[in-house]
Amino acid sequence: MSHPAASRRARRRRALVLFGTAAVTCALALAVLQTIPAANGSVAVPPAPPLAEAVYQPTAADGFIPEDERPTVFDDSSPAVVNLRPELLEAIRAAAKRAERDGVELRVNSGWRSAEYQQRLLDDATVEYGSAAEAARWVASPATSAHVTGDAVDFGPDRALDWLSQHGDRFGLCQIYENERWHYELRPDAAADGCPQMYADPTDDPRMQS
């Protein structure tokens, strides 16, 4: 009768030999398959896995403004500022100069935006609020957004918003939506007639229905 330990070592050696033979056989078979000519005469190569779709990330060129880099209305290096409508830009700069005399600085939280950036904001809002209907109360589509056309500015900080609520109409600057105290657009007649009645939110704005 053979020794149990010797028997086990023999079985392990046979298993290793069989495993090594199988691995070599598989490798050779794969190499042969990769060199078999395809129907058109080329060498058949296994297809590469599909690349993951790149996730869009807005940049300064899209009007994106980092939270810790809010520009003033005089920043000519910021696309979010310089791509605003000229008449709106003139009005907010006139207002900012007057606000400075009161010790208040107007900062731009958001201004002009590219259509791609606006769509990203709308997509994010739909996820955040749980439905497209609720998201529409806060973010317009690229086709209707006043930011995309350069006709709107979101201001900050809170002191600036307080100042604008009291003095913005003198410069034709009006808050448009009750739920967005930071969102201002140009209404030239406001200097003489005051700002028009605000909409409850963007879904109440007829422009958002187009």
RAJOZI-V506738 format. One line per field, one symbol per residue. ss: DSSP state (A for helix, B for strand, O for the rest). A space follows every 50 residues. Layout:
ss = ???
//
This chain:
ss = OOOAAAAAAAAAAAAAAAAAAAAAAAAAAAAAAAOOBOOOOOBOOOOOOO OOOOOOOOOAAAOOOOAAAOBBOOOOOOAAAAOOOAAAAAAAAAAAAAAA AOOOOOBBBBOOOOAAAAAAAAAAAAAAAOOAAAAOOOOOOOOOOOOOOO OBBBBBOAAAAAAAAAAAAAAOBBBBBOOBBBBBBBOOOAAAAOOOOOBO OAAAOAAAAO
//
